[in-house]
């Protein structure tokens, strides 16, 4: 597995990372352990989680949407962090894992300290390699957020600070504040990126390249959309990402995006490569992408991602992906 170094601390991560949002939400603890074991055996050392990832949180979300309970694999709050913590304790692999988690909201110093301590307790560790703001919080002055992240980095409990779902303007402002105040910068960002969500290409990726900020992208398959799982107006497959979190449909369901899926299927039929492998291959070879997070329920999902990164790309596939990219 290819590795890259992130931030001034030189945290070494595998280019394919395991997104652990599924743990306790879409797969139970036993299956989560099997996925973790297999991912590690394939050379994956980056585990991405968040305080907001849990079967309990998903069930609470479903209630707010008026949906019936029971769509998730469990109801444990913060199940992703807790399952990872129990796995790390049982395997003794903490020193070989690059561990990333995220704080949801309220980025003022006191709350960041409190949230980090709670995550560390659930993860059963005394530090995380990367700690991210999960999304931009308009309720917290950005100056206070940067000061809060600087504090936990300087404490040694966080090796690299970063953010997720910031746009280019927000990241640029955060970087400027850190430089002006001579504080640790946000050195990694986690944006969505795939064949139909390409908004980071114009500004965010060039800025990251110029400022040595590492983009580790998520949702390379559009939460399964690019795997051809969904049809316009059709029911969501039971237990799928869109079934558990229906708001995903608002991001992906459009005539233009479904046309891209049709072209992807046509290329798959022509080349014999699965839609998943084609979509993963496209992302894996995009310039400026430091790493890719994948969600996995079983070993095949991991193999598809690793093969997309490592296997040679036949000319027919490369030409087809370029054509698909220009039409998307």
Buried (B, 14 or more C-beta within 10 A) or exposed (E): BEEBEBBEBEBEBBBBBBBBBBBBBBBBBEBBBBBBBBBBEBBBBBBBBBBBBBBBBBBEBBEEEEBEEEBBBBBBBBBBBBBBBBBBEEBEBBEEBBBBBBBBBBBBBEBBBEBBEBBBBBBBBEBBBBBBBBBBBEEBEBBBBBBBBBBBBEEEBBBBBBBBBBEBEBBBBBBEBBEEEEBBBBBBBBBBBBBBBBEBEEBBBEBBEEBEBBBBBBBBBBBBBBBBBBEEEEEBEEBBBBBBBBEBBEBBBEEEBBEBBEBBBEBBEEBEBBBBBBBBBBBBEBEBBBBBBBBBBEBEBBBBBBBBBEEEBEEEBBEBBEEBEEEB
